[in-house]
Amino acid sequence: MPYTTNHELPLPIQRRLPSQAQDIYRMAFNRAFDSYLDDAGREERSHRIAWSAVKRAYTRNGGDWVRR
C-alpha cells in the first residue's frame, strides 16, 4: 500500500531514519509500488527499492543515518 505521509511508514523506518531520509524512502516506495502493479511480491520489492534509494543518499555513521 502506498504511504501518503511519513507517519504511515513502518515504525522501524520512522525510528531509524531522519525525516528527509523518510521522505526519500516514502517517495521511492510509492513509485516502485505503482510500477509493479501485476507483481505478487510488489510490496517486498518496493521496500527493497526504497532502502536502495535511501542508501544512495545516506550512510550509517555508528547508529545514525547521515547525508552522504
PQR file of N, CA, C, O and H, with PARSE charges and radii, in Angstrom:
ATOM      1  N   MET A   1       0.828  -1.183   0.000 -0.4000 1.5000
ATOM      2  CA  MET A   1       0.000   0.000   0.000 -0.0000 2.0000
ATOM      3  C   MET A   1       0.870   1.243   0.000  0.5500 1.7000
ATOM      4  O   MET A   1       1.850   1.291   0.743 -0.5500 1.4000
ATOM      5  N   PRO A   2       0.563   2.224  -0.780 -0.5600 1.5000
ATOM      6  CA  PRO A   2       1.333   3.468  -0.805  0.2800 2.0000
ATOM      7  C   PRO A   2       1.180   4.244   0.509  0.5500 1.7000
ATOM      8  O   PRO A   2       0.179   4.116   1.213 -0.5500 1.4000
ATOM      9  N   TYR A   3       2.173   5.030   0.809 -0.4000 1.5000
ATOM     10  CA  TYR A   3       2.180   5.845   2.030 -0.0000 2.0000
ATOM     11  C   TYR A   3       1.984   7.305   1.647  0.5500 1.7000
ATOM     12  O   TYR A   3       2.683   7.817   0.773 -0.5500 1.4000
ATOM     13  H   TYR A   3       2.987   5.135   0.237  0.4000 1.0000
ATOM     14  N   THR A   4       1.034   7.981   2.298 -0.4000 1.5000
ATOM     15  CA  THR A   4       0.800   9.393   1.986 -0.0000 2.0000
ATOM     16  C   THR A   4       1.626  10.314   2.877  0.5500 1.7000
ATOM     17  O   THR A   4       1.949  11.433   2.477 -0.5500 1.4000
ATOM     18  H   THR A   4       0.466   7.564   3.008  0.4000 1.0000
ATOM     19  N   THR A   5       1.971   9.858   4.078 -0.4000 1.5000
ATOM     20  CA  THR A   5       2.802  10.655   4.984 -0.0000 2.0000
ATOM     21  C   THR A   5       3.863   9.753   5.610  0.5500 1.7000
ATOM     22  O   THR A   5       3.759   8.527   5.565 -0.5500 1.4000
ATOM     23  H   THR A   5       1.709   8.949   4.402  0.4000 1.0000
ATOM     24  N   ASN A   6       4.875  10.372   6.187 -0.4000 1.5000
ATOM     25  CA  ASN A   6       5.924   9.604   6.860 -0.0000 2.0000
ATOM     26  C   ASN A   6       5.396   8.907   8.112  0.5500 1.7000
ATOM     27  O   ASN A   6       5.963   7.905   8.546 -0.5500 1.4000
ATOM     28  H   ASN A   6       4.960  11.367   6.223  0.4000 1.0000
ATOM     29  N   HIS A   7       4.323   9.425   8.693 -0.4000 1.5000
ATOM     30  CA  HIS A   7       3.743   8.806   9.889 -0.0000 2.0000
ATOM     31  C   HIS A   7       3.103   7.453   9.583  0.5500 1.7000
ATOM     32  O   HIS A   7       2.818   6.682  10.499 -0.5500 1.4000
ATOM     33  H   HIS A   7       3.862  10.240   8.340  0.4000 1.0000
ATOM     34  N   GLU A   8       2.879   7.163   8.314 -0.4000 1.5000
ATOM     35  CA  GLU A   8       2.315   5.875   7.917 -0.0000 2.0000
ATOM     36  C   GLU A   8       3.393   4.833   7.642  0.5500 1.7000
ATOM     37  O   GLU A   8       3.084   3.650   7.495 -0.5500 1.4000
ATOM     38  H   GLU A   8       3.110   7.789   7.570  0.4000 1.0000
ATOM     39  N   LEU A   9       4.644   5.252   7.571 -0.4000 1.5000
ATOM     40  CA  LEU A   9       5.744   4.316   7.317 -0.0000 2.0000
ATOM     41  C   LEU A   9       5.850   3.326   8.468  0.5500 1.7000
ATOM     42  O   LEU A   9       5.409   3.626   9.578 -0.5500 1.4000
ATOM     43  H   LEU A   9       4.896   6.213   7.690  0.4000 1.0000
ATOM     44  N   PRO A  10       6.429   2.151   8.225 -0.5600 1.5000
ATOM     45  CA  PRO A  10       6.640   1.199   9.320  0.2800 2.0000
ATOM     46  C   PRO A  10       7.447   1.853  10.448  0.5500 1.7000
ATOM     47  O   PRO A  10       8.347   2.654  10.197 -0.5500 1.4000
ATOM     48  N   LEU A  11       7.113   1.500  11.685 -0.4000 1.5000
ATOM     49  CA  LEU A  11       7.774   2.113  12.841 -0.0000 2.0000
ATOM     50  C   LEU A  11       9.292   2.008  12.815  0.5500 1.7000
ATOM     51  O   LEU A  11       9.959   2.980  13.172 -0.5500 1.4000
ATOM     52  H   LEU A  11       6.382   0.849  11.889  0.4000 1.0000
ATOM     53  N   PRO A  12       9.882   0.871  12.407 -0.5600 1.5000
ATOM     54  CA  PRO A  12      11.350   0.830  12.360  0.2800 2.0000
ATOM     55  C   PRO A  12      11.946   1.893  11.426  0.5500 1.7000
ATOM     56  O   PRO A  12      13.020   2.426  11.704 -0.5500 1.4000
ATOM     57  N   ILE A  13      11.262   2.199  10.335 -0.4000 1.5000
ATOM     58  CA  ILE A  13      11.732   3.236   9.409 -0.0000 2.0000
ATOM     59  C   ILE A  13      11.637   4.597  10.086  0.5500 1.7000
ATOM     60  O   ILE A  13      12.563   5.403  10.006 -0.5500 1.4000
ATOM     61  H   ILE A  13      10.389   1.766  10.109  0.4000 1.0000
ATOM     62  N   GLN A  14      10.523   4.847  10.746 -0.4000 1.5000
ATOM     63  CA  GLN A  14      10.327   6.130  11.431 -0.0000 2.0000
ATOM     64  C   GLN A  14      11.366   6.337  12.532  0.5500 1.7000
ATOM     65  O   GLN A  14      11.855   7.448  12.738 -0.5500 1.4000
ATOM     66  H   GLN A  14       9.770   4.192  10.811  0.4000 1.0000
ATOM     67  N   ARG A  15      11.694   5.262  13.231 -0.4000 1.5000
ATOM     68  CA  ARG A  15      12.630   5.377  14.360 -0.0000 2.0000
ATOM     69  C   ARG A  15      14.081   5.511  13.907  0.5500 1.7000
ATOM     70  O   ARG A  15      14.869   6.202  14.552 -0.5500 1.4000
ATOM     71  H   ARG A  15      11.297   4.359  13.064  0.4000 1.0000
ATOM     72  N   ARG A  16      14.440   4.858  12.804 -0.4000 1.5000
ATOM     73  CA  ARG A  16      15.840   4.815  12.366 -0.0000 2.0000
ATOM     74  C   ARG A  16      16.260   5.995  11.514  0.5500 1.7000
ATOM     75  O   ARG A  16      17.376   6.496  11.654 -0.5500 1.4000
ATOM     76  H   ARG A  16      13.800   4.297  12.280  0.4000 1.0000
ATOM     77  N   LEU A  17      15.379   6.447  10.630 -0.4000 1.5000
ATOM     78  CA  LEU A  17      15.788   7.411   9.606 -0.0000 2.0000
ATOM     79  C   LEU A  17      15.395   8.839   9.950  0.5500 1.7000
ATOM     80  O   LEU A  17      14.328   9.070  10.518 -0.5500 1.4000
ATOM     81  H   LEU A  17      14.472   6.041  10.516  0.4000 1.0000
ATOM     82  N   PRO A  18      16.256   9.808   9.608 -0.5600 1.5000
ATOM     83  CA  PRO A  18      15.864  11.213   9.740  0.2800 2.0000
ATOM     84  C   PRO A  18      14.718  11.526   8.770  0.5500 1.7000
ATOM     85  O   PRO A  18      14.480  10.774   7.825 -0.5500 1.4000
ATOM     86  N   SER A  19      14.023  12.617   9.004 -0.4000 1.5000
ATOM     87  CA  SER A  19      12.810  12.917   8.227 -0.0000 2.0000
ATOM     88  C   SER A  19      13.073  13.026   6.727  0.5500 1.7000
ATOM     89  O   SER A  19      12.245  12.572   5.936 -0.5500 1.4000
ATOM     90  H   SER A  19      14.216  13.228   9.772  0.4000 1.0000
ATOM     91  N   GLN A  20      14.201  13.613   6.308 -0.4000 1.5000
ATOM     92  CA  GLN A  20      14.474  13.708   4.868 -0.0000 2.0000
ATOM     93  C   GLN A  20      14.693  12.328   4.257  0.5500 1.7000
ATOM     94  O   GLN A  20      14.288  12.081   3.122 -0.5500 1.4000
ATOM     95  H   GLN A  20      14.873  13.981   6.951  0.4000 1.0000
ATOM     96  N   ALA A  21      15.325  11.439   4.994 -0.4000 1.5000
ATOM     97  CA  ALA A  21      15.522  10.073   4.508 -0.0000 2.0000
ATOM     98  C   ALA A  21      14.183   9.334   4.453  0.5500 1.7000
ATOM     99  O   ALA A  21      13.966   8.505   3.569 -0.5500 1.4000
ATOM    100  H   ALA A  21      15.655  11.640   5.917  0.4000 1.0000
ATOM    101  N   GLN A  22      13.298   9.629   5.384 -0.4000 1.5000
ATOM    102  CA  GLN A  22      11.956   9.048   5.346 -0.0000 2.0000
ATOM    103  C   GLN A  22      11.209   9.519   4.101  0.5500 1.7000
ATOM    104  O   GLN A  22      10.487   8.744   3.473 -0.5500 1.4000
ATOM    105  H   GLN A  22      13.473  10.302   6.102  0.4000 1.0000
ATOM    106  N   ASP A  23      11.384  10.792   3.746 -0.4000 1.5000
ATOM    107  CA  ASP A  23      10.761  11.311   2.515 -0.0000 2.0000
ATOM    108  C   ASP A  23      11.254  10.529   1.298  0.5500 1.7000
ATOM    109  O   ASP A  23      10.465  10.131   0.442 -0.5500 1.4000
ATOM    110  H   ASP A  23      11.970  11.421   4.255  0.4000 1.0000
ATOM    111  N   ILE A  24      12.566  10.318   1.235 -0.4000 1.5000
ATOM    112  CA  ILE A  24      13.158   9.564   0.125 -0.0000 2.0000
ATOM    113  C   ILE A  24      12.584   8.154   0.099  0.5500 1.7000
ATOM    114  O   ILE A  24      12.193   7.655  -0.956 -0.5500 1.4000
ATOM    115  H   ILE A  24      13.207  10.642   1.931  0.4000 1.0000
ATOM    116  N   TYR A  25      12.536   7.517   1.256 -0.4000 1.5000
ATOM    117  CA  TYR A  25      12.010   6.154   1.354 -0.0000 2.0000
ATOM    118  C   TYR A  25      10.566   6.107   0.868  0.5500 1.7000
ATOM    119  O   TYR A  25      10.210   5.262   0.046 -0.5500 1.4000
ATOM    120  H   TYR A  25      12.854   7.922   2.113  0.4000 1.0000
ATOM    121  N   ARG A  26       9.736   7.014   1.375 -0.4000 1.5000
ATOM    122  CA  ARG A  26       8.309   7.031   1.030 -0.0000 2.0000
ATOM    123  C   ARG A  26       8.092   7.250  -0.461  0.5500 1.7000
ATOM    124  O   ARG A  26       7.301   6.542  -1.084 -0.5500 1.4000
ATOM    125  H   ARG A  26      10.024   7.701   2.042  0.4000 1.0000
ATOM    126  N   MET A  27       8.788   8.226  -1.036 -0.4000 1.5000
ATOM    127  CA  MET A  27       8.607   8.520  -2.462 -0.0000 2.0000
ATOM    128  C   MET A  27       9.092   7.361  -3.337  0.5500 1.7000
ATOM    129  O   MET A  27       8.439   7.006  -4.318 -0.5500 1.4000
ATOM    130  H   MET A  27       9.431   8.801  -0.529  0.4000 1.0000
ATOM    131  N   ALA A  28      10.238   6.775  -2.982 -0.4000 1.5000
ATOM    132  CA  ALA A  28      10.762   5.645  -3.759 -0.0000 2.0000
ATOM    133  C   ALA A  28       9.833   4.437  -3.638  0.5500 1.7000
ATOM    134  O   ALA A  28       9.567   3.749  -4.623 -0.5500 1.4000
ATOM    135  H   ALA A  28      10.769   7.063  -2.185  0.4000 1.0000
ATOM    136  N   PHE A  29       9.345   4.187  -2.432 -0.4000 1.5000
ATOM    137  CA  PHE A  29       8.419   3.071  -2.242 -0.0000 2.0000
ATOM    138  C   PHE A  29       7.172   3.263  -3.096  0.5500 1.7000
ATOM    139  O   PHE A  29       6.755   2.346  -3.804 -0.5500 1.4000
ATOM    140  H   PHE A  29       9.561   4.746  -1.632  0.4000 1.0000
ATOM    141  N   ASN A  30       6.580   4.446  -3.034 -0.4000 1.5000
ATOM    142  CA  ASN A  30       5.341   4.703  -3.775 -0.0000 2.0000
ATOM    143  C   ASN A  30       5.534   4.569  -5.282  0.5500 1.7000
ATOM    144  O   ASN A  30       4.690   3.991  -5.966 -0.5500 1.4000
ATOM    145  H   ASN A  30       6.918   5.191  -2.459  0.4000 1.0000
ATOM    146  N   ARG A  31       6.641   5.099  -5.802 -0.4000 1.5000
ATOM    147  CA  ARG A  31       6.911   4.971  -7.240 -0.0000 2.0000
ATOM    148  C   ARG A  31       7.065   3.505  -7.636  0.5500 1.7000
ATOM    149  O   ARG A  31       6.508   3.062  -8.641 -0.5500 1.4000
ATOM    150  H   ARG A  31       7.327   5.568  -5.245  0.4000 1.0000
ATOM    151  N   ALA A  32       7.821   2.763  -6.842 -0.4000 1.5000
ATOM    152  CA  ALA A  32       8.033   1.346  -7.146 -0.0000 2.0000
ATOM    153  C   ALA A  32       6.721   0.574  -7.030  0.5500 1.7000
ATOM    154  O   ALA A  32       6.419  -0.270  -7.873 -0.5500 1.4000
ATOM    155  H   ALA A  32       8.274   3.123  -6.026  0.4000 1.0000
ATOM    156  N   PHE A  33       5.957   0.857  -6.006 -0.4000 1.5000
ATOM    157  CA  PHE A  33       4.693   0.156  -5.793 -0.0000 2.0000
ATOM    158  C   PHE A  33       3.755   0.364  -6.977  0.5500 1.7000
ATOM    159  O   PHE A  33       3.073  -0.565  -7.410 -0.5500 1.4000
ATOM    160  H   PHE A  33       6.203   1.543  -5.321  0.4000 1.0000
ATOM    161  N   ASP A  34       3.726   1.585  -7.493 -0.4000 1.5000
ATOM    162  CA  ASP A  34       2.880   1.893  -8.650 -0.0000 2.0000
ATOM    163  C   ASP A  34       3.410   1.255  -9.936  0.5500 1.7000
ATOM    164  O   ASP A  34       2.645   1.021 -10.873 -0.5500 1.4000
ATOM    165  H   ASP A  34       4.279   2.340  -7.141  0.4000 1.0000
ATOM    166  N   SER A  35       4.699   0.977  -9.984 -0.4000 1.5000
ATOM    167  CA  SER A  35       5.310   0.411 -11.193 -0.0000 2.0000
ATOM    168  C   SER A  35       5.099  -1.090 -11.335  0.5500 1.7000
ATOM    169  O   SER A  35       5.124  -1.611 -12.450 -0.5500 1.4000
ATOM    170  H   SER A  35       5.319   1.166  -9.223  0.4000 1.0000
ATOM    171  N   TYR A  36       4.894  -1.787 -10.236 -0.4000 1.5000
ATOM    172  CA  TYR A  36       4.797  -3.250 -10.248 -0.0000 2.0000
ATOM    173  C   TYR A  36       3.372  -3.702  -9.947  0.5500 1.7000
ATOM    174  O   TYR A  36       3.152  -4.489  -9.026 -0.5500 1.4000
ATOM    175  H   TYR A  36       4.874  -1.364  -9.331  0.4000 1.0000
ATOM    176  N   LEU A  37       2.414  -3.216 -10.709 -0.4000 1.5000
ATOM    177  CA  LEU A  37       1.002  -3.488 -10.447 -0.0000 2.0000
ATOM    178  C   LEU A  37       0.650  -4.972 -10.464  0.5500 1.7000
ATOM    179  O   LEU A  37      -0.150  -5.416  -9.640 -0.5500 1.4000
ATOM    180  H   LEU A  37       2.593  -2.577 -11.457  0.4000 1.0000
ATOM    181  N   ASP A  38       1.215  -5.737 -11.362 -0.4000 1.5000
ATOM    182  CA  ASP A  38       0.846  -7.145 -11.502 -0.0000 2.0000
ATOM    183  C   ASP A  38       1.804  -8.097 -10.797  0.5500 1.7000
ATOM    184  O   ASP A  38       1.726  -9.310 -10.994 -0.5500 1.4000
ATOM    185  H   ASP A  38       1.864  -5.376 -12.032  0.4000 1.0000
ATOM    186  N   ASP A  39       2.689  -7.575  -9.995 -0.4000 1.5000
ATOM    187  CA  ASP A  39       3.697  -8.389  -9.319 -0.0000 2.0000
ATOM    188  C   ASP A  39       3.180  -8.788  -7.934  0.5500 1.7000
ATOM    189  O   ASP A  39       2.851  -7.925  -7.120 -0.5500 1.4000
ATOM    190  H   ASP A  39       2.753  -6.590  -9.835  0.4000 1.0000
ATOM    191  N   ALA A  40       3.107 -10.095  -7.668 -0.4000 1.5000
ATOM    192  CA  ALA A  40       2.618 -10.582  -6.375 -0.0000 2.0000
ATOM    193  C   ALA A  40       3.511 -10.127  -5.223  0.5500 1.7000
ATOM    194  O   ALA A  40       3.026  -9.943  -4.106 -0.5500 1.4000
ATOM    195  H   ALA A  40       3.374 -10.796  -8.329  0.4000 1.0000
ATOM    196  N   GLY A  41       4.800  -9.945  -5.475 -0.4000 1.5000
ATOM    197  CA  GLY A  41       5.726  -9.526  -4.432 -0.0000 2.0000
ATOM    198  C   GLY A  41       6.045  -8.047  -4.482  0.5500 1.7000
ATOM    199  O   GLY A  41       7.124  -7.632  -4.060 -0.5500 1.4000
ATOM    200  H   GLY A  41       5.194 -10.095  -6.382  0.4000 1.0000
ATOM    201  N   ARG A  42       5.123  -7.247  -4.990 -0.4000 1.5000
ATOM    202  CA  ARG A  42       5.450  -5.836  -5.222 -0.0000 2.0000
ATOM    203  C   ARG A  42       5.711  -5.056  -3.946  0.5500 1.7000
ATOM    204  O   ARG A  42       6.508  -4.118  -3.961 -0.5500 1.4000
ATOM    205  H   ARG A  42       4.246  -7.585  -5.333  0.4000 1.0000
ATOM    206  N   GLU A  43       5.063  -5.415  -2.834 -0.4000 1.5000
ATOM    207  CA  GLU A  43       5.316  -4.676  -1.602 -0.0000 2.0000
ATOM    208  C   GLU A  43       6.735  -4.928  -1.103  0.5500 1.7000
ATOM    209  O   GLU A  43       7.442  -3.988  -0.740 -0.5500 1.4000
ATOM    210  H   GLU A  43       4.416  -6.177  -2.821  0.4000 1.0000
ATOM    211  N   GLU A  44       7.150  -6.186  -1.083 -0.4000 1.5000
ATOM    212  CA  GLU A  44       8.517  -6.518  -0.660 -0.0000 2.0000
ATOM    213  C   GLU A  44       9.540  -5.871  -1.590  0.5500 1.7000
ATOM    214  O   GLU A  44      10.532  -5.305  -1.130 -0.5500 1.4000
ATOM    215  H   GLU A  44       6.576  -6.950  -1.378  0.4000 1.0000
ATOM    216  N   ARG A  45       9.301  -5.954  -2.886 -0.4000 1.5000
ATOM    217  CA  ARG A  45      10.211  -5.356  -3.864 -0.0000 2.0000
ATOM    218  C   ARG A  45      10.269  -3.839  -3.672  0.5500 1.7000
ATOM    219  O   ARG A  45      11.343  -3.243  -3.761 -0.5500 1.4000
ATOM    220  H   ARG A  45       8.495  -6.414  -3.259  0.4000 1.0000
ATOM    221  N   SER A  46       9.141  -3.225  -3.414 -0.4000 1.5000
ATOM    222  CA  SER A  46       9.093  -1.772  -3.226 -0.0000 2.0000
ATOM    223  C   SER A  46       9.881  -1.349  -1.993  0.5500 1.7000
ATOM    224  O   SER A  46      10.536  -0.307  -2.006 -0.5500 1.4000
ATOM    225  H   SER A  46       8.269  -3.709  -3.342  0.4000 1.0000
ATOM    226  N   HIS A  47       9.825  -2.155  -0.918 -0.4000 1.5000
ATOM    227  CA  HIS A  47      10.621  -1.849   0.276 -0.0000 2.0000
ATOM    228  C   HIS A  47      12.117  -1.948  -0.033  0.5500 1.7000
ATOM    229  O   HIS A  47      12.899  -1.111   0.419 -0.5500 1.4000
ATOM    230  H   HIS A  47       9.293  -3.001  -0.908  0.4000 1.0000
ATOM    231  N   ARG A  48      12.516  -2.963  -0.795 -0.4000 1.5000
ATOM    232  CA  ARG A  48      13.939  -3.098  -1.161 -0.0000 2.0000
ATOM    233  C   ARG A  48      14.402  -1.911  -1.998  0.5500 1.7000
ATOM    234  O   ARG A  48      15.495  -1.386  -1.786 -0.5500 1.4000
ATOM    235  H   ARG A  48      11.881  -3.643  -1.162  0.4000 1.0000
ATOM    236  N   ILE A  49      13.580  -1.493  -2.938 -0.4000 1.5000
ATOM    237  CA  ILE A  49      13.920  -0.345  -3.784 -0.0000 2.0000
ATOM    238  C   ILE A  49      14.010   0.920  -2.944  0.5500 1.7000
ATOM    239  O   ILE A  49      14.901   1.744  -3.151 -0.5500 1.4000
ATOM    240  H   ILE A  49      12.692  -1.920  -3.110  0.4000 1.0000
ATOM    241  N   ALA A  50      13.091   1.078  -2.000 -0.4000 1.5000
ATOM    242  CA  ALA A  50      13.101   2.263  -1.134 -0.0000 2.0000
ATOM    243  C   ALA A  50      14.377   2.311  -0.294  0.5500 1.7000
ATOM    244  O   ALA A  50      14.981   3.374  -0.144 -0.5500 1.4000
ATOM    245  H   ALA A  50      12.367   0.410  -1.832  0.4000 1.0000
ATOM    246  N   TRP A  51      14.793   1.158   0.258 -0.4000 1.5000
ATOM    247  CA  TRP A  51      16.038   1.128   1.022 -0.0000 2.0000
ATOM    248  C   TRP A  51      17.234   1.475   0.140  0.5500 1.7000
ATOM    249  O   TRP A  51      18.150   2.169   0.581 -0.5500 1.4000
ATOM    250  H   TRP A  51      14.303   0.295   0.137  0.4000 1.0000
ATOM    251  N   SER A  52      17.231   1.004  -1.079 -0.4000 1.5000
ATOM    252  CA  SER A  52      18.329   1.330  -2.001 -0.0000 2.0000
ATOM    253  C   SER A  52      18.400   2.825  -2.250  0.5500 1.7000
ATOM    254  O   SER A  52      19.489   3.396  -2.304 -0.5500 1.4000
ATOM    255  H   SER A  52      16.487   0.440  -1.437  0.4000 1.0000
ATOM    256  N   ALA A  53      17.252   3.459  -2.401 -0.4000 1.5000
ATOM    257  CA  ALA A  53      17.222   4.907  -2.622 -0.0000 2.0000
ATOM    258  C   ALA A  53      17.782   5.648  -1.412  0.5500 1.7000
ATOM    259  O   ALA A  53      18.528   6.616  -1.565 -0.5500 1.4000
ATOM    260  H   ALA A  53      16.368   2.995  -2.357  0.4000 1.0000
ATOM    261  N   VAL A  54      17.429   5.202  -0.220 -0.4000 1.5000
ATOM    262  CA  VAL A  54      17.950   5.834   0.999 -0.0000 2.0000
ATOM    263  C   VAL A  54      19.461   5.650   1.076  0.5500 1.7000
ATOM    264  O   VAL A  54      20.185   6.591   1.401 -0.5500 1.4000
ATOM    265  H   VAL A  54      16.824   4.416  -0.095  0.4000 1.0000
ATOM    266  N   LYS A  55      19.935   4.454   0.781 -0.4000 1.5000
ATOM    267  CA  LYS A  55      21.368   4.164   0.890 -0.0000 2.0000
ATOM    268  C   LYS A  55      22.203   4.916  -0.138  0.5500 1.7000
ATOM    269  O   LYS A  55      23.403   5.097   0.063 -0.5500 1.4000
ATOM    270  H   LYS A  55      19.346   3.690   0.517  0.4000 1.0000
ATOM    271  N   ARG A  56      21.589   5.357  -1.237 -0.4000 1.5000
ATOM    272  CA  ARG A  56      22.319   6.191  -2.204 -0.0000 2.0000
ATOM    273  C   ARG A  56      22.540   7.603  -1.659  0.5500 1.7000
ATOM    274  O   ARG A  56      23.524   8.255  -2.010 -0.5500 1.4000
ATOM    275  H   ARG A  56      20.614   5.210  -1.400  0.4000 1.0000
ATOM    276  N   ALA A  57      21.637   8.075  -0.811 -0.4000 1.5000
ATOM    277  CA  ALA A  57      21.724   9.444  -0.299 -0.0000 2.0000
ATOM    278  C   ALA A  57      22.268   9.520   1.127  0.5500 1.7000
ATOM    279  O   ALA A  57      22.774  10.562   1.544 -0.5500 1.4000
ATOM    280  H   ALA A  57      20.838   7.546  -0.527  0.4000 1.0000
ATOM    281  N   TYR A  58      22.165   8.424   1.871 -0.4000 1.5000
ATOM    282  CA  TYR A  58      22.567   8.409   3.278 -0.0000 2.0000
ATOM    283  C   TYR A  58      23.503   7.245   3.541  0.5500 1.7000
ATOM    284  O   TYR A  58      23.510   6.252   2.813 -0.5500 1.4000
ATOM    285  H   TYR A  58      21.754   7.578   1.532  0.4000 1.0000
ATOM    286  N   THR A  59      24.295   7.388   4.601 -0.4000 1.5000
ATOM    287  CA  THR A  59      25.171   6.314   5.043 -0.0000 2.0000
ATOM    288  C   THR A  59      25.067   6.219   6.557  0.5500 1.7000
ATOM    289  O   THR A  59      24.702   7.184   7.228 -0.5500 1.4000
ATOM    290  H   THR A  59      24.289   8.194   5.192  0.4000 1.0000
ATOM    291  N   ARG A  60      25.388   5.054   7.082 -0.4000 1.5000
ATOM    292  CA  ARG A  60      25.349   4.893   8.541 -0.0000 2.0000
ATOM    293  C   ARG A  60      26.665   5.356   9.134  0.5500 1.7000
ATOM    294  O   ARG A  60      27.744   5.010   8.653 -0.5500 1.4000
ATOM    295  H   ARG A  60      25.684   4.270   6.537  0.4000 1.0000
ATOM    296  N   ASN A  61      26.553   6.137  10.177 -0.4000 1.5000
ATOM    297  CA  ASN A  61      27.715   6.599  10.926 -0.0000 2.0000
ATOM    298  C   ASN A  61      27.455   6.188  12.365  0.5500 1.7000
ATOM    299  O   ASN A  61      26.743   6.873  13.099 -0.5500 1.4000
ATOM    300  H   ASN A  61      25.676   6.419  10.568  0.4000 1.0000
ATOM    301  N   GLY A  62      28.041   5.057  12.764 -0.4000 1.5000
ATOM    302  CA  GLY A  62      27.687   4.493  14.061 -0.0000 2.0000
ATOM    303  C   GLY A  62      26.258   3.984  13.983  0.5500 1.7000
ATOM    304  O   GLY A  62      25.952   3.122  13.159 -0.5500 1.4000
ATOM    305  H   GLY A  62      28.619   4.500  12.168  0.4000 1.0000
ATOM    306  N   GLY A  63      25.392   4.500  14.819 -0.4000 1.5000
ATOM    307  CA  GLY A  63      23.992   4.094  14.784 -0.0000 2.0000
ATOM    308  C   GLY A  63      23.095   5.070  14.060  0.5500 1.7000
ATOM    309  O   GLY A  63      21.887   4.855  13.967 -0.5500 1.4000
ATOM    310  H   GLY A  63      25.641   5.200  15.488  0.4000 1.0000
ATOM    311  N   ASP A  64      23.677   6.152  13.540 -0.4000 1.5000
ATOM    312  CA  ASP A  64      22.878   7.206  12.904 -0.0000 2.0000
ATOM    313  C   ASP A  64      23.015   7.171  11.391  0.5500 1.7000
ATOM    314  O   ASP A  64      24.052   6.782  10.854 -0.5500 1.4000
ATOM    315  H   ASP A  64      24.659   6.327  13.616  0.4000 1.0000
ATOM    316  N   TRP A  65      21.953   7.583  10.714 -0.4000 1.5000
ATOM    317  CA  TRP A  65      21.984   7.752   9.265 -0.0000 2.0000
ATOM    318  C   TRP A  65      22.304   9.209   8.975  0.5500 1.7000
ATOM    319  O   TRP A  65      21.619  10.110   9.459 -0.5500 1.4000
ATOM    320  H   TRP A  65      21.110   7.898  11.150  0.4000 1.0000
ATOM    321  N   VAL A  66      23.356   9.442   8.176 -0.4000 1.5000
ATOM    322  CA  VAL A  66      23.774  10.808   7.842 -0.0000 2.0000
ATOM    323  C   VAL A  66      23.859  10.965   6.330  0.5500 1.7000
ATOM    324  O   VAL A  66      24.121  10.009   5.599 -0.5500 1.4000
ATOM    325  H   VAL A  66      23.913   8.711   7.783  0.4000 1.0000
ATOM    326  N   ARG A  67      23.631  12.195   5.883 -0.4000 1.5000
ATOM    327  CA  ARG A  67      23.667  12.513   4.450 -0.0000 2.0000
ATOM    328  C   ARG A  67      25.071  12.281   3.925  0.5500 1.7000
ATOM    329  O   ARG A  67      26.049  12.619   4.592 -0.5500 1.4000
ATOM    330  H   ARG A  67      23.419  12.971   6.477  0.4000 1.0000
ATOM    331  N   ARG A  68      25.178  11.706   2.731 -0.4000 1.5000
ATOM    332  CA  ARG A  68      26.490  11.496   2.100 -0.0000 2.0000
ATOM    333  C   ARG A  68      27.074  12.813   1.656  0.5500 1.7000
ATOM    334  O   ARG A  68      28.174  12.845   1.103 -0.5500 1.4000
ATOM    335  H   ARG A  68      24.383  11.432   2.189  0.4000 1.0000
TER
END
